[in-house]
Amino acid sequence: MKKLSKSSDLYVAILFSAIVPLLNIMNNIERRDNFHWQKILVIWFLTFAFLLISWYTSAYFTQRYIYRKENKRLVAFGLIIGSNLLLLFGFTILGRCLSGNYDSFYVTILDREKTSYFLIFWRGLFGIALINLVQYALYRNRVAQEVAMQNEQLKTENILSRFELLRQQVNPHFLFNALSTLRSMIHQKDPNSEEYVMKLSEVLRQILQKKDKNVVTLSEELEFASSYIYMLSIRFEHLLDIEFEIQEDAKMLYLPTFSLQILIENCIKHNVISQSKPLHIRIFTAPKDRLTVQNNLQPKQTKEENSGFGLSNLQNRYALLGEKEGIGIHSDGNKFCVTLKLMDL
């Protein structure tokens, strides 16, 4: 176990040691007609000193034996009780000496009737028990806070690891499609192959730059998408039309990294693109905190493997960011729309 916080314990120990004797004195003053402030101040100081020393004596043995060595608890309890009884005896003798007589110091000042040492003994034990009770409550509270903090840290680390896993799934999927396209272009001796490689290297550079980011601004995402769209234009030429309508004040809002690339790829993956059926994609913000990717619906007859991977990936990533409704999907039979929430972080 970690040691009790020294700074917070010092404040609690001082307050406890100062307030307890003060309350006791005030209670006894109400029952007395005559009292001397000088004597009351002396007893308050001695009681304060006794409780403060007793506090740290108990804390020392508790931390040394009880919280660290399970098999030495009885030894610790014996040391705590014994040392505190010695302190009580010593302060009682000191009080008697300072009071100038051999009556009990605590008795002659605070009580109307003289009280036996037996009562002083039980008062001392009560103070010792109260000290240990307060210390135990503080210890249990601190342990609970540490456990809660550790659980929160583990939860955060788990979320980050899951987010990283989801993010890593995007890049291999993109690379597979990009390299397949490049292979086809080279096989057909396409003159745009070299330019395609240049744009692919630019996209990969941006992927490496953003590999440690969970979210990016819409402005950054649009910059990345421009290189990706250029690669698509080489591949599909006039068969693919992508239109942007982005509000300027929306560009500084955030969304999961590579979200736009996933949605554009999703449109291409699940729709027919041909001379008779060109694909039109419209990307717009309305309202400004929503990014919508809309395409004319012309679904392929057969679903490809891993169908729905991209959208489920985005849903999971938004969920890990604390946005349960970060993505919305709508289709009216003619158009298919995916709307992403833009976050103001």
N, C-alpha and C positions, 0 to 999 in steps of 0.2 A: 504494500500500500504506500501511496505517496504521503509525505508528511503534510500535516495540516498547514494551511496557508498562514505564514507568519504574520503578515500585515493585518489580515482580517481578524485573526485570533487575538492579536494585541488589542485591537479596538474593543472586541467583545469582552475580553478579560478585564480591561480597565473599567468599562461600563458596569459590568457585573459586580466587580469588587467595590466600586464606588456607590452604586445604587442600593445594594442589599443592606449594608450597615446603615445607610442614611434612612431607609424606610423603617428599619428597626428602631433607630433613635427617635424618629418622629413619632412613632407609635407609643414609645415610652414617655416622651416629653408631655404628651397630652394627659398622662395620668399623674404628673408631678406638679407640685406648686412651686418648688424651688429647683433650679438647675443652674449649672455653671457652664457657660459657653466654652471656656478654656478646657474644662475636663471633657466636655462632649466632643470637642475637636480632637483631643488626644485619643479618645476611644474610637472615633471614626477613622482616624489615620491608622491606628494599630489594627483595627479590624480589616480595613482596606488592604494593608500590607499582608496580613495573614491570608486573606482570600486570594490575593494576587499571587503570592508565593505558592500557596496550595494549588492554585490553578496550573501553574507551570510545572510543579512537582508531579501532579497527576498526569499532565500531558506528556511529560518525559517518559514515565514508566509505561503509560498506555501505548505510546508510539514505539517504544523499544521492545516491548514484550507482547502485548495483546494483539496489535495489528500486524506484527511481523512473525511471531512465533506462537503458533496455535497451542503447543504443548506447555507453554509457560504462563498461561493465564492466571493460574492460582498463585504463582510466585508474584506476578504483577499486582494482583489484588492485595496480597499481603504487604508488599512494599508500599503501595499507595496508602493503605489504611495505617500502617505503622509510621510512615514518614509524616503523614498529616496529623496523627495523634501527637507525635513529638513536637510538631510545629504548634499545635494547640496548647500543649503543656508549656512550651517556651514562651509563647505570647501571653499566656495567663500569668506566668511569673513576672514577665516584663511589665505587664499592666499593674500588678500589685506593687512592684518597685516604684513605678512612676506615680502611683496614687499616694504613696507615702505611708501606707499601712499594709497590714497583712490580710485585710479582707479581700475578697475577690474583686478585682478591678471592674469586671463586667457587672458585678452585683451592686456595688455601692453607688455607682453613677446612674445606672439605668432603671433599677427597680426600686419600688417603694419599700419592699421587704427584702431583707438579705436572702440570697438564693444559694443553695448548696452547689458544690462542685459537680455533683451529679447532673444538675440541670445544665450547667455550663458544658459538661461533656456531651450531653445529647444535642445541645445547640451546635456545638462544633461538628458533631457527626452529621447533623442535618445540612450544615453548610458544605461539608465535604461531599455528601451525597448529591446535593444540588449542583455542585461544580461538575461532578462526573456525569450527571444527567445532561447538563447543558453541552458538555464536550461531546458526549455520545450523539446527541441530536445534531450538532454541527457536523460531526464526522459522517453520520448517515446521510445528511443532506448533501455534503460534498461528494460522497461516493455516488449518490443518485445523479448528481450533476455530471460527474465524470462518465458514468455509464451512458447517460443521455447524449453527451458530447461524442463519445466513442461510437455509439449507434448512428448518430447523425453523420459522423465522418465516414463510417462504413457504408451508409446509405448513399452519400455523395460519391464515394469511390465506385460503388456499384453502378450508379447512374452514369458516371463518366465512362466506365468500362463498356457498358451496354451501348452508350452513344458512340463510342469509338468503334465498336464492332459494326454498328449500323452504318457508320460513315465509311468504313473500309469496304463494305459491300458495294458501295456505289462505284468506286474507281475501277475495280476489276470488271464490273459489268460494262462500264463505258469503254474500257480498253478493249474488251472482247469485240464490241461492235465496231470500234474505230479500226482495229487491226484487220477485222474481217473485210471492211470496206476497202482498206488499203490493199489488201491481198487481191481483191476483185479488180481494183483499178490497175494494179500492176499486171495481172493476168491479161487484161484487155488492152494493155499498153496505152492507158489513158494519159494524155499529155499533162493533165492536171495533177498527176501523182506527186511530183516534186513539191508543188505548192501545198498539196494536202499534207505532206510530211512536215512542212514548215509550220503549218497551222496546228498540227497535232503536237509538235514540240512546244508550241506556245501554250496550248491547253495544258499539257503535262507540267510545264513550269508553274502555271497558276495553281494547279492541283497541289504541287509540292509546297507552294507558298501558303496555301490555305489548309494544309493537312492537320494543323493543330487547332483550328478554329471550329467551334461548334456552330456559331452563327456569324453571318456577315451582313453588311448593309446591302440594300437593294441595288445601290449604285455599283458596289463591287460585283454583285451577282450578274448585273447587266453587262459589265465589262468582260467577265468570263464567258457569258453566253454569246457575246458577239463573235469571239473566235470559234466557239462551238458551232454557231449557226453558219459561219463561213464554210466550215467543213461540210455541213449538211448541204449547203448550196452547191458545192462542187459535186457532191454525190447525186443530188436530185434535180439540180438546175432549176428550170422554171416550173417543175412539178410541185415544188414546195414554196409556199408564200407565207412569210411570218411578218406580222404587223405589230408595232409597239405603240401604245398610248399610255405613257407613264407621267403622272403628276410629279413635278419637281420636289414638292415637300414630302413625297413618299420615299424618295431615294435614300433618305437617311434613316429609315426604319429597318429593322432586322428580320431575317428569316434564316432557317437552317441552311448551312453551306450546301451548294450544288442543287438546291431545290428546283431552280428554273431549268437546269439541264435535265433533271429527272423528268419533269413534266413534259418538256419538248420531246424527249426520247420516248416517253409513254405515248404521246400522240402518234409518233411515227411507227412505233412498234405494233399498235393495235388497229391501225387504219390502212386501207388500201391507198396506195399512191401510184397513179398511172396517168397516161395521156388523157384518158376520158374522165378520170377522177383525181384531179389535183387536190392536194391537201392545203387548206387555209387555216393558219393558226393566228389567233389574235390574243395579244398579251396586254392587259390594261389594269389600271388601278381605279377602282370606283366602288366604295369610297377609298380614300387615300390609304387606309390601313388594311386594305384587302387587295391582294394580287390575284388576278384571274387569268387562267390560260384556257382559251376556248378554241375548239376546232370543229369543223364540219364532220358529222358522224358518218363514217363509211367503213364499218368494221370488217375485219378480215373474216373469212368463213371458218377458218380454223384458228384456235387460240395457240399462241406460242408457249413454249416451256417457260416456267416461272412467271406466268401471267399474274399481274397485280402486284408484283414485287415492289415496283417503284412507289406506288401510292401507300402501301402498307409500311414501307420504310419511312416515308415522310410522317405518317400518322404516329408511328412509334417515336420518332425523334421529337415531334411536337409534344408528345405525352411526357417524355423525359425532361423537356424544358418547362413543364408545368402547364402546358396549354392543352387541355383535354379536347377542345374544339378548334384546333389550329387549322384543320383542313376540312373543306366542304366539297361534296361531289354532287353534280346535278346534270341530268340529261333529259331533253324533251323529245328525243327521237330523231331530231335533225342536228342538234348541236350537243357537244359534250363539254362540260365546264368543270374545272377544278379550281377552287378558290383557297388561297393560303392567307393566313393572318400575318400581317406585318407587325412586328413587336417594337415597342418603344422602350428600349433598355437603357 
